[in-house]
């Protein structure tokens, strides 16, 4: 949970393309999403004009890394901002049984001020 002048990634998880729940297994050759549940405290959000989420999915078995980013313009509001940011990834290239993990960095920009946070998902297994 973010403090009043903070931004945070509360949860990061991988899901089947368009899915709503954490995937413990991802299908090889299928697209998938990584979802970040982010929060910006009320004071920081009162000046927030942009945010950026950079998500990296690492195949821990082979070392292959794939990265996607989401850049958004925000409208300042004096309330807590809680949102899900969904980042789409192309078809999974992996071998049966490979172990996958998503990590992210999150930046909220408010004028000359920025706040950073990070997160990582639970691992998932690639399957056919």
Backbone bond lengths (Angstrom), bond angles and torsions (degrees), N, CA, C in turn:
res aa  C-N    CA-C-N  psi(-1)  N-CA   C-N-CA  omega(-1)  CA-C   N-CA-C  phi
1 X - - - 1.441 - - 1.527 108.75 -
2 X 1.322 115.57 135.23 1.462 121.71 -176.86 1.522 111.09 -81.64
3 X 1.347 115.25 141.89 1.448 120.00 170.33 1.524 109.05 -73.10
4 X 1.313 117.68 174.19 1.457 121.20 -174.31 1.528 113.93 -62.02
5 X 1.338 117.76 -28.17 1.466 122.01 177.78 1.529 112.07 -109.26
6 X 1.324 118.04 22.15 1.460 122.01 -174.93 1.526 112.17 -122.16
7 X 1.323 114.26 159.81 1.465 123.01 169.00 1.519 106.73 -119.72
8 X 1.324 117.13 145.28 1.459 118.56 -179.94 1.520 111.55 -148.41
9 X 1.338 113.99 152.59 1.459 121.88 169.32 1.520 104.72 -96.71
10 X 1.324 116.32 112.91 1.466 119.94 -177.96 1.521 112.24 -83.48
11 X 1.344 116.57 -37.01 1.463 121.46 -178.71 1.520 108.29 -148.89
12 X 1.317 116.69 141.42 1.465 122.36 173.36 1.521 107.04 -131.91
13 X 1.349 116.50 129.86 1.460 118.40 179.19 1.526 111.19 -149.87
14 X 1.323 114.96 155.24 1.460 122.82 175.50 1.521 108.15 -96.01
15 X 1.330 115.63 145.90 1.456 120.76 179.86 1.521 109.26 -146.15
16 X 1.323 116.65 156.87 1.454 119.76 174.70 1.522 107.69 -60.79
17 X 1.339 117.96 151.27 1.451 122.09 -177.19 1.520 112.44 -46.89
18 X 1.335 117.04 119.00 1.449 121.85 -179.41 1.520 114.63 79.11
19 X 1.324 117.88 -1.87 1.455 121.78 -176.95 1.517 112.95 -72.79
20 X 1.322 115.42 165.32 1.456 121.14 -177.37 1.528 112.87 -112.69
21 X 1.318 118.09 -8.36 1.452 120.87 -174.19 1.525 111.62 -122.00
22 X 1.314 116.01 156.52 1.458 121.98 177.84 1.521 109.84 -60.42
23 X 1.338 115.37 131.05 1.468 120.49 178.43 1.521 108.51 -96.53
24 X 1.327 116.67 125.44 1.452 120.64 173.66 1.520 110.52 -86.40
25 X 1.346 115.60 -17.14 1.465 122.56 176.88 1.522 107.80 -136.21
26 X 1.336 115.97 140.96 1.458 121.60 175.44 1.521 109.01 -120.38
27 X 1.321 116.66 136.67 1.460 121.97 -178.61 1.526 110.66 -76.87
28 X 1.329 115.56 129.54 1.454 121.95 175.02 1.532 108.35 -62.24
29 X 1.317 116.93 139.77 1.465 125.79 179.36 1.525 113.19 74.15
30 X 1.335 119.26 8.16 1.461 122.14 175.49 1.524 109.53 -109.24
31 X 1.329 115.65 145.71 1.461 120.76 173.90 1.530 108.58 -69.24
32 X 1.321 116.06 155.67 1.460 121.16 178.59 1.524 108.92 -147.41
33 X 1.303 116.23 169.51 1.464 122.31 179.58 1.517 109.68 -123.29
34 X 1.322 114.87 154.78 1.460 121.28 167.39 1.522 105.79 -118.24
35 X 1.322 116.33 129.80 1.461 122.18 -176.88 1.524 109.09 -114.06
36 X 1.339 115.22 129.61 1.464 121.53 174.77 1.521 107.90 -112.78
37 X 1.313 116.36 126.89 1.462 120.64 172.08 1.518 105.88 -95.64
38 X 1.347 115.64 110.77 1.460 121.83 -174.46 1.519 110.97 -111.64
39 X 1.319 113.97 158.94 1.464 120.71 179.66 1.522 108.72 -143.71
40 X 1.326 115.78 136.44 1.460 121.72 173.56 1.517 107.41 -121.87
41 X 1.342 116.62 126.23 1.459 121.73 -179.13 1.525 112.00 -60.81
42 X 1.326 116.87 156.13 1.460 123.09 -172.99 1.525 113.75 -58.17
43 X 1.326 118.39 -42.60 1.462 120.22 -178.59 1.527 111.32 -67.83
44 X 1.337 117.51 -47.68 1.460 120.91 178.23 1.525 110.42 -63.74
45 X 1.320 117.46 -40.57 1.453 121.92 -179.25 1.534 111.71 -65.64
46 X 1.335 117.00 -23.32 1.455 120.64 176.75 1.514 113.29 -63.87
47 X 1.338 116.50 -17.56 1.466 121.86 -179.76 1.528 112.28 -123.50
48 X 1.323 117.91 -1.05 1.471 122.00 -173.65 1.527 111.33 -67.12
49 X 1.334 115.73 129.67 1.464 121.44 179.46 1.525 113.09 -119.80
50 X 1.327 117.73 -13.91 1.468 120.01 -178.80 1.522 109.81 -161.43
51 X 1.337 114.38 157.36 1.457 119.41 168.88 1.513 109.11 -143.74
52 X 1.319 115.46 161.92 1.468 122.19 -179.36 1.520 108.23 -142.94
53 X 1.318 115.13 128.39 1.461 122.05 176.16 1.521 107.21 -118.17
54 X 1.327 116.76 123.24 1.466 122.32 176.47 1.529 106.51 -113.44
55 X 1.328 115.51 120.29 1.463 121.57 -176.76 1.519 109.43 -114.98
56 X 1.319 115.53 132.38 1.456 122.55 176.98 1.520 108.29 -121.21
57 X 1.328 115.95 128.49 1.462 120.80 173.19 1.519 106.81 -107.70
58 X 1.313 115.29 123.03 1.460 121.65 -177.84 1.524 109.24 -111.93
59 X 1.321 114.66 129.24 1.454 120.56 170.95 1.530 104.63 -83.33
60 X 1.307 116.96 103.85 1.464 121.76 -175.26 1.524 112.52 -67.84
61 X 1.324 116.93 -18.60 1.455 121.14 -179.95 1.527 111.52 -80.65
62 X 1.341 116.93 -42.97 1.463 121.16 -174.74 1.527 113.36 -105.81
63 X 1.327 117.31 -16.22 1.454 121.07 -178.34 1.518 114.58 85.38
64 X 1.334 118.65 2.27 1.464 121.95 179.51 1.527 109.69 -72.10
65 X 1.340 115.77 133.61 1.460 122.25 -177.17 1.529 109.56 -120.72
66 X 1.329 116.19 135.86 1.456 122.34 175.36 1.529 107.97 -126.83
67 X 1.338 116.57 134.06 1.467 120.71 -176.50 1.521 110.63 -127.32
68 X 1.329 115.86 139.26 1.462 124.26 174.07 1.521 107.63 -134.97
69 X 1.345 116.63 154.34 1.464 120.54 179.83 1.519 110.47 -132.46
70 X 1.331 114.81 152.33 1.460 122.76 174.60 1.521 107.61 -126.55
71 X 1.332 116.23 119.97 1.464 122.52 176.54 1.525 107.50 -113.27
72 X 1.327 116.35 129.29 1.460 119.20 -178.45 1.527 110.74 -132.91
73 X 1.319 116.11 147.54 1.458 121.71 168.89 1.524 106.88 -90.14
74 X 1.332 116.63 139.40 1.462 121.52 -179.93 1.525 110.15 -118.54
75 X 1.314 115.87 151.68 1.456 121.94 172.81 1.524 107.43 -101.51
76 X 1.340 117.79 121.88 1.470 119.77 -179.15 1.533 111.63 -57.41
77 X 1.316 115.26 142.09 1.467 122.42 176.63 1.517 107.45 -151.18
78 X 1.307 117.49 141.32 1.464 121.47 -176.26 1.509 114.53 -83.43
79 X 1.328 116.98 31.83 1.467 121.42 178.89 1.525 108.83 -127.41
80 X 1.305 116.20 166.19 1.462 120.86 176.11 1.532 108.55 -66.02
81 X 1.308 116.13 134.58 1.467 121.75 176.38 1.527 107.80 -103.95
82 X 1.329 116.25 121.38 1.468 122.10 175.10 1.516 107.36 -126.49
83 X 1.332 116.29 119.50 1.459 120.67 -176.31 1.516 110.84 -145.20
84 X 1.319 114.62 159.26 1.453 121.50 169.30 1.521 107.50 -101.88
85 X 1.310 116.19 132.97 1.458 121.38 172.80 1.525 106.37 -112.75
86 X 1.326 115.54 120.19 1.470 122.05 -178.09 1.523 108.25 -104.18
87 X 1.324 116.12 125.20 1.461 121.82 179.47 1.525 108.06 -115.16
88 X 1.329 115.87 120.35 1.462 121.31 -178.18 1.532 110.46 -82.79
89 X 1.321 115.25 139.67 1.470 122.41 175.64 1.526 108.38 -119.41
90 X 1.339 116.88 147.13 1.472 120.09 179.05 1.528 110.62 -70.26
91 X 1.318 114.77 -179.61 1.462 121.19 -178.79 1.529 111.65 -49.80
92 X 1.313 115.37 133.38 1.462 122.30 -178.77 1.523 110.62 -69.06
93 X 1.318 115.24 125.25 1.462 121.59 174.53 1.525 106.38 -106.91
94 X 1.319 116.08 108.56 1.466 120.90 -177.14 1.520 108.54 -160.23
95 X 1.310 115.52 174.31 1.455 122.43 175.29 1.518 108.87 -106.87
96 X 1.308 115.54 153.65 1.465 120.87 177.61 1.529 109.99 -51.71
97 X 1.316 116.68 126.81 1.462 121.74 177.01 1.515 115.54 88.68
98 X 1.336 118.70 -2.75 1.471 119.81 176.96 1.528 110.56 -62.84
99 X 1.319 115.58 146.68 1.459 122.53 -179.71 1.528 108.69 -99.70
100 X 1.345 116.21 128.64 1.464 122.83 -176.09 1.522 110.40 -119.74
101 X 1.351 115.85 147.03 1.463 120.27 176.03 1.527 108.41 -145.94
102 X 1.332 116.36 139.35 1.464 121.90 175.94 1.526 108.92 -102.80
103 X 1.323 115.60 140.80 1.461 122.23 172.40 1.525 107.28 -131.58
104 X 1.325 116.60 159.27 1.458 118.48 -179.80 1.520 111.06 -150.48
105 X 1.332 113.55 158.85 1.459 120.89 166.84 1.521 106.24 -122.73
106 X 1.321 116.01 144.35 1.473 121.93 -177.40 1.517 108.27 -130.56
107 X 1.338 115.83 132.49 1.462 121.08 179.12 1.520 109.02 -128.20
108 X 1.317 116.29 127.43 1.466 122.22 172.38 1.521 107.20 -107.92
109 X 1.332 116.42 132.21 1.458 122.05 -178.66 1.518 109.62 -112.69
110 X 1.331 115.46 129.31 1.465 122.40 178.71 1.525 106.91 -134.72
111 X 1.337 116.50 93.89 1.462 120.26 -175.86 1.516 109.75 64.06
112 X 1.347 116.49 -126.07 1.469 120.09 178.89 1.527 112.03 -86.80
113 X 1.320 116.49 -2.72 1.463 121.40 -178.02 1.526 111.21 -97.23
114 X 1.314 115.41 142.80 1.458 121.01 174.33 1.522 108.71 -134.50
115 X 1.311 115.08 152.78 1.457 120.20 173.56 1.514 107.18 -134.83
116 X 1.317 115.81 141.48 1.462 122.42 -175.93 1.521 110.66 -118.43
117 X 1.319 114.00 152.35 1.450 121.63 173.15 1.524 107.22 -148.93
118 X 1.304 116.55 170.93 1.459 121.04 178.75 1.518 108.73 -147.49
119 X 1.328 115.25 166.46 1.454 119.96 177.41 1.513 110.42 -158.44
120 X 1.321 115.62 164.08 1.464 121.18 173.49 1.511 109.13 -143.14
121 X 1.321 114.35 149.15 1.459 120.41 -178.27 1.519 111.00 -89.93
122 X 1.302 114.60 168.83 1.458 120.56 166.59 1.533 106.45 -71.66
123 X 1.315 119.23 153.27 1.462 120.20 179.89 1.532 111.91 -70.67
124 X 1.319 115.05 157.45 1.470 122.84 174.84 1.523 107.80 -132.22
125 X 1.318 115.62 156.92 1.463 122.32 -179.49 1.528 108.81 -106.87
126 X 1.330 116.72 137.56 1.471 121.34 174.03 1.524 109.00 -80.53
127 X 1.327 116.01 135.19 1.466 119.77 178.75 1.526 110.06 -140.59
128 X 1.335 115.19 157.79 1.465 119.91 178.48 1.510 111.00 -86.16
